[in-house]
Amino acid sequence: MNGQIVWDAAVSGWRRLAQLPSADGVFTWEQQGDADCFWWAGRPGKIAHQLFLSAPSSEAMTRSIRLALDSPTPQDGCDLSLRILDRPDLAAALDELHPTSTNTAPLMLCDLADRPPSPPSEFTTAIISNSEERARLLRMVGGVYDDPDGLTGFFHGTGAADIVGAFEGDTLVASATVITAGHTANLWSVATPQEERGRGAASAVVAAALAHAATTGCSQAALGTSDELVPWYTRFGFTKVARERTATISKPAQAEPPPGRV
């Protein structure tokens, strides 16, 4: 049940991002059966298309994938990242597609009312709000994720996402994105440049992001992470509740129609 909360919040968060003005020319959202399809529109090969599959059975999931593969919306040249709540029957059905790679990762949930108190920090934190700060954010996050002109363009948008920054003086040293979905806050894109890591900036910005989520009326926060970072997020009150499975497949280029047909 808790895993479903994290999953539903993530899908809702992506839908909200798709409605941002800054998503125009970056990605589009399309529903195909039980698949929420988020089609990347940036440089081919840079980022995979994202398909969140919420099907109740392996048969329904396979049908939704076929519908998505037949969609004329996505551009060629990008892989498809198929994402599910990890279940044996769904995992077996994904394996039948012969993905080029598979991975599982933990999903975590935090009760904001029971989270531990934040430790003192040398960094100041604030919501990034003006255009100058957002420009600095875009440069920093684009460098961390090696994507200076693509997906990180979302951070120029307003309304669907709040971005919390940690500052040392006037220098932005870490950020975290909060995207609400009902009473659940997604905590995404915790970013710190390599040269700033190990000094507590990420801890400061996560603590501030959770505090901000609580002030918006959210009762819990959700995230997906790596197994290596589970102990670190546990310090903030997160517990592991499920796993997500991701399978990457290559979408073949769409053939040109035969002469005389459209």
N, C-alpha and C positions, 0 to 999 in steps of 0.2 A: 504493500500500500504506500509506504513512504517513498519507495522508488518511483512509483507512478506520479507522486507529487512533484518530484524533481524533474521527471521526464516532461510532464504536462507544462510545467513552468518554463522549461527550455524551449519547447515548441511555441508557446505563447510569446516568449521573448523574441524569438526569430521573426514571428509574424509582425510584432510591433516594429522591429527594425526595418522590415520590408516596407512599412508605410512611411518611413522617414523621407523627407525630401532628398536627403543625402544618399538614399539607396538608388535613386534614379541613375541608371547607367552603371550601377554596381552589381545589383542582383534583383531578381523578381521572385515572387512567391506564387506558386500554382498548386492547387489541390488535384491529385490524381488518385482516385480510390481512397485508400487509407494512408496515402503518402502525402506529407507536406513537402513539396519540392521547392528548394531555394536554388534558383539557377544563377550561377555566377556569370557576370557579363564583362569581366575585366580581361586581362591578357590571358589567352589560352594557355593552359598548363600551369598557371600560377597557383590557382586555388581550385579544388574540386567542387563540383556541384554537391549540395547537401540534401539528402533525402531522409527525412525522419519518418520511420515506418511504425505506425501505431495500430497495425492490424491485429485482430483478435486471434488469428490462426495463421499457420504457415501458408495455407492455400490462399487466404486473403492477401497476405503479404506478397506472395509471388505474383498474384494478379495485379496488385498495385504497382509493383516494379515494372511489369510488362507495359502497363499504361504509361508510366513515366518514361520508359525507354522509347515509346512511340510518339512522345510529345514533340512537336516541332519547335517548341520554345527554346530549349537550350542550344547554345552555340557548340560547334564541334571543337575538339582539341582539349577538352577538360575531362578529367576522370569523374566518376560518380562515387561519392562517399555515402554508403547505405548505413543508417544508424538505427539500432533497435535497443530496447531493454533486453538484456541478455537472458534468453531462455533456451533450453536445449532444443526444442522443436524449431524455433525460429533460426537458431544458429545452424542447425543441420540444413535448413532450406537455403540459407545464405551460402553455405559451402557448395551446394549444387550449382551455384552460378560461377564457380571457379574464380573467385576473386584473386586479384594480384597480391593482396595483402589483407590481413585481418588483425584486429587489436581489440582488447577489452580494457576498460578503465573504470575506476570507482566513481559512483555518484554519492554525494554527501549532502546532509541536511543539518541545519542549525536552528535550535529553538532560541529565538532572539531574547526572550525573557530570561532564559537560563544561561546565557553565555557568560563566561568569566569576565571579570573587570579588565579593562585595558591597562597594560603597564605604562609607566611614564615613557615619554618619547622626546627626543631632541628635535623631531621634525614637526612642522606645523601642517595641518591638513585643511582642505577647503574644497568645496564644489567648484569645478572648473567651469566658468561661466562666460567670460568675455572672449572676443575673437582672437586676441593676442595669446591668451592662455591656451585656447584650442589649437592654434597654429603650433605652439610649442609641443602640445600633447601629440599632435599628428606626427611631428618630426620624431619625437621620442618613441612612440609606440610603433611607428613605421619602421624604425631602426631595430627595435627589439624583435619584431615579427618579420623582418625583411620584406616589408610590403608598404613602401612609402607612398604609393599612389593608387592603392586599390581598396581592399576591404576596410582598412583603417580610416577611409574617408567617412565612415559612419560617424566618427567622432566630431565631425563638423555639424552633425544634425542636432536638433534639440527636441525635447518633448518626450521621446520614448526612453531615452537613456540619461542617467545622471553619472557623471564621471567625477570621482573623488581623486584629488591629487595630494601627494605628500611633497612638501617643499623644504629645502634647506636655504634659508634666506629667500631669494627670488628664483632659485633654481628648482625646476620640477625634477624630482628624483624617482617618483613612483606614481602609478595610477591604478585605479580599479573601476570597473564599470558596473553600475547597478541598474538592472532592468526589471521593473516590477511586473508581476503577473498575478493579479488578485492579491491575496495575502502572502504571497511568496515573492521574495526578491532574488533574482538571479545575480550571482556574483561572477562576473566574467572578466577576462583579459587583465588579470593582475600582472602588471608589467614594471620591471625595473631594469635599467641598462646594466650591462655586465659590470661596468666599473663602479657601480653604486651598490652592488649586492653585498650582503653580509654585514650591513650597518644598521639594520632595523627599519629601513624605509618601507619595505613590503609589509612588515608587521603593522606599522603605523597606518598604512593606507587601508589594509584589510579591516583593522579595528574601527577606523573612521567610516568605512563603507557600511559595516554592519550597524554602527550607531545611526548612520543616515537612514538605512533601510527601516530601522525601528521607528524613526520619527515620521516616516511616510505612512505608517499604519500596518506595515507588514509584521507578521508574527513569526516568520521563519525565513531563512535564507538557504539557497540551494546552489550547488556547483558541481562540475565534473572536473576531475584532476587526474594525476598519475599516482600509481601506487607509492612512489617514492615520497610524494608530498602529503600523503594521508596523515602521518604523525604531525606534520607542521600545522595542517588545518585543524587537527583535533585540539590544538592549543586554544583555538578560538571558539570551541564549543561544537564543531561539526562532528557528526558521526557518519560512518559509511552505511548506506542503506540499500544499495543495489549496484549493479554493474551495467555499463553500456557496451555494446559490441558494435564495432565499426568494420565494414568490409568495403574495400575499394575495388571497383571494376572499371574497365575502360569502355566508354561508349563509342561504338564504331561511327565513323563519319557517315552522314546521311548521303545516300547516292542521289545523283542528279536524275530527275524523271526522264523516262524514255522520250524520244522525239515525238511531238504531237500530243503529249499528255502533260497535264498540269496537276 
